[in-house]
Amino acid sequence: MNNANPSTPNEEIVHVGRRILSLEQVVAIAEGASVSLCKEADYREYIQKGARFIDSLLHEEGVVYGVTTGYGDSCTVNVGLDLVHELPLHLSRFHGCGMGEILSVPQARAVMACRLNSLAIGKSGVSYELLERIETLLNLNVVPAIPEEGSVGASGDLTPLSYLAAILVGERDVIYQGQRRPAIEVLQQLDLAPLKLRPKEGLALMNGTAVMTALACLAYHRADYLCRLASRITAMASLTLKGNSNHFDELLFAVKPHPGQNQVASWIREDLNHHEHPRNSDRLQDRYSIRCAPHIIGVLADAQPFLRQFIETELNSANDNPIVDGEGEHILHGGHFYGGHIAFAMDAMKNAVANIADLLDRQMALVMDTKFNNGLPANLSAARGERRPINHGFKAVQIGVSAWTAEALKLTMPASVFSRSTECHNQDKVSMGTIAARDCLRVLQLTEQVGAASLLAMTQGIRLRIIAGELQQDSLTASVAQTLHQVSADCDLLTEDRPLEALLRNTVAKIQQRQWEVCR
Ligand SMILES: N[C@@H](Cc1ccc(O)cc1)C(=O)O
């Protein structure tokens, strides 16, 4: 995902406004799809009604709490009408204190898509012009340079989203055509005048969950692919180990009916061409990292539907405060910026994903070790004879896998339990959903690395079995044969020691670009 290049032509157009967005559509926008905001006259009028309602309240009453007063704990501070128009600018500026890495262009595009979609629901009191400008910037691929740290995920992603507000008014930096440049310079180059934000617009842009939701959409997509890839790798590990395909039998799984777990078992069963049920079996029972693979990968597979529901409901919500009902003329103060659902989804997902890293790490341990690998050479080295003593096969790669797995497992501590009171106790309970989402992406990265190493190792293992005449190439199912062929095309049999970093990086990139054919 991080390597996805949004500058490659992407013909897809995602329509925003008056429709539900799927998380796949957010991923498509992240990867370069264009956005088309609803242009219907009555939709435009519906959006403008909210902005006009704020104007008329200001005109009639001179005050809208939380909008024309100070923000958060400072809402008792009244701001005179002569200063009200400066407030949005101050809000974006004083939150310009983000730290850490800058979000990638696809991630920043996903953030813009999520904020646009939420504001396009029409309950935030922003003008149509503001929505149009986000649409324009997305379609020109001008994105804010957003530092990823500094959100507690409950007053919305205030600080990171202030970087979106900033570029709209021509402040801070954008990333455009691969370069980080001052926003004002790029806006001028593109003939776009900086916006002057209306009273509610700074708050509406920043007071929501768009950063964590965007990262959650991207994480979901990666986790989905990983489930399928881990199932294929498990089938290949079973072949490498001369494992027992009875463990994936359809009758066996019929009596434990978790649907995701059954799906994973059926993928592995298909890969292993297991269709006959044993009457009795003298085959040994494989170790848990093979035998229980559907029960481990299946936890993620079974969690995905409810994680999707959490993420997509948040994505299609007005996660703002106050909510502005322009039609009924109500200002509704609440806490919709609170990202508890995304926090829970990301804390849950990172746990299930890290368990897959752990599973693959254990499978790797089995195939490397002559005590467990059923007659294969140590570390799957293909070196023979007098060359054997100086060659080490996948030894260091296995050590890497152990390190990546440990790091992934270490990150599974739920972020949401670290809620703490902040902002003079106005925000005295917060979600930490953005931290959970960032953890989850890191756990995914590490697990993809483990997946890449495992894919290479299991490919080597099956090739060694074929060379030894213990497995016939034509006995492989078409799906396993295809993966074997695809991976072998990138990777010569590992015989003499050689640095594998470039190959591993390339394999991880292919996983992130979903290039390997996996179970469907
Ligand atoms: N999220 C707060 C508003 C707020 C905005 C900026 C802050 O710095 C603090 C609080 C609310 O809607 O209640």
The ligand as an ORCA input file, in Angstrom:
! r2SCAN-3c Opt
* xyz 0 1
  N     -13.610     18.793     19.749
  C     -14.102     19.837     20.588
  C     -13.693     21.194     20.113
  C     -12.231     21.476     20.213
  C     -11.548     21.992     19.157
  C     -10.209     22.329     19.240
  C      -9.566     22.148     20.446
  O      -8.249     22.479     20.541
  C     -10.214     21.595     21.509
  C     -11.547     21.271     21.397
  C     -15.621     19.794     20.664
  O     -16.275     19.688     19.651
  O     -16.140     19.849     21.717
*
